[in-house]
Amino acid sequence: MYYRRSGAQVKPSGCRTLAQANKTQLKSLVDSGRPPGLIGYRGKLPAGWVSLGPREEYAKLERSPVMKPVDDQPVWSIICFVVPGEFRGQGVAHALLAGAIAYARKHGARLIEAYPVDKPERANNDSMWFGAKSMYDKAGFMEVARRKPHRPVMRLKLG
């Protein structure tokens, strides 16, 4: 929910913690018919999550020095991945990215944008929720901007 809001975080009435407010707001998105992302499974176990949707659903991107709009084209944004430790190194994030591309295409997206990490050395897992640039390269994304040395803006045109 972090990137879906901009400014001060206000807890809805009835929520005692910000975590509880996040869960409540996430459930509201799901209940409204606008899934906030996709869950990947290994058998019956959830093995990962990817957050994606039309850029305008992510208010924080407007003010971000790295992720601000490149132009005025309508894009879908891939914001983050969560892959639990026991599933890392098994291609889960790649599978989630493929699923995100297919889902966005099915729902009318013409451009998908992402904001990965690009470092020559292996990055700390705590900073990799945006995904690695190499993963997007393999999926056909092209770099369209770079506002910080290790943070490109990548795009994929959907046919």
MOHU-V701484 format. One record per pair of residues at least 12 apart in sequence whose C-alpha atoms are under 6 Angstrom apart, sorted by the first residue. I is the first residue (numbers start at 1). J is the second residue. D is the distance in Angstrom with one decimal. If there is no record, write none. Layout:
# MOHU-V701484
((I J D) (I J D))
This chain:
# MOHU-V701484
((3 58 5.3) (3 60 4.9) (4 57 6.0) (4 58 4.0) (4 59 5.1) (5 59 5.2) (5 60 5.7) (6 59 5.4) (6 60 4.7) (36 51 6.0) (37 50 5.4) (37 51 4.1) (37 52 5.2) (38 50 5.4) (48 82 5.4) (48 83 4.4) (49 81 5.5) (49 82 5.0) (50 80 5.7) (50 81 4.5) (51 78 6.0) (51 79 5.5) (51 80 5.4) (52 77 5.5) (52 78 4.4) (52 79 6.0) (53 76 5.2) (53 77 5.6) (54 76 4.1) (55 75 5.8) (55 76 5.0) (55 77 5.1) (66 147 5.5) (75 111 4.9) (75 112 5.4) (76 112 4.7) (77 112 5.8) (77 113 4.8) (77 114 5.8) (78 114 5.0) (80 129 4.9) (80 130 4.6) (81 129 4.9) (110 157 6.0) (110 158 4.9) (111 156 5.7) (111 157 4.7) (111 158 5.8) (112 155 5.5) (112 156 5.2) (113 154 5.5) (113 155 4.4) (114 153 5.9) (114 154 5.2) (115 152 6.0) (115 153 4.8) (116 130 4.8) (116 131 5.0) (116 132 5.2) (116 133 5.2) (116 151 6.0) (117 132 5.0) (117 133 5.7) (117 150 5.8) (117 151 5.2) (118 133 5.2) (118 150 4.7) (118 151 5.9) (119 150 5.8) (141 154 5.8) (141 155 5.0) (141 156 4.5) (142 154 5.3) (142 155 5.3))
